[in-house]
């Protein structure tokens, strides 16, 4: 996957998510992307159905775009998961490294798997909510 294709797919993912009223700000840091369980379930179903249709020889452009868009949603969720932990360690610029790693063919698959697991477990969102709650109460430890 080339970098240009990644950016185009990210832009298409952003447009689709915004169309379905799933928060995805125009200017964002990867770590702020949040995918709800409900949206994740819909994306997982669409991904599975489009994968099965493609595997059985259906060469439809709608099926292909559905597959790639839902796949990219999970890739972005995985990028967001790793980026979030880089931000917690005080290294927000390391997200660029995560994007550079997309040139390694297995990396997007791993990001999509991690993104899918995080969408189901909501681990990143739980940690984020806990940090925000502590910050609002002044209990932040340095």
BELMO-V407311 format. One line per field, one symbol per residue. ss: DSSP state (~ for helix, > for strand, _ for the rest). psi: psi as a letter, one per 40 degrees, with the letter a starting at -180 (. if undefined). burial: # if it has 16 or more other ideal C-beta (glycine too) atoms within 10 Angstrom, else .. Layout:
ss: ???
psi: ???
burial: ???
This chain:
ss: __~~~~~~~~~~~~~~~~~__________~~~____~~~~~~~~~~~~~~~~~~~_____~~~~~~~~~~~~~~~~~~~~~~~~~~~~___~~~~~~~~~~~~_~~~~~~~~~~~~~~~~~_~~~~~~~~~~~~~~______
psi: hidddddddddddddddddefhhgidhiideehhhidddddddddddddddddddeehghddddddddddddddddddddddddddddefgdeeddddddeeehdedddddddddddddddfddddddddddddddefehi.
burial: .....#..##..##.##....#.#.....##.###...##..##.##..#..#.........#..###################.##.......#..##..#....##..##.###.##..#.##..#..............
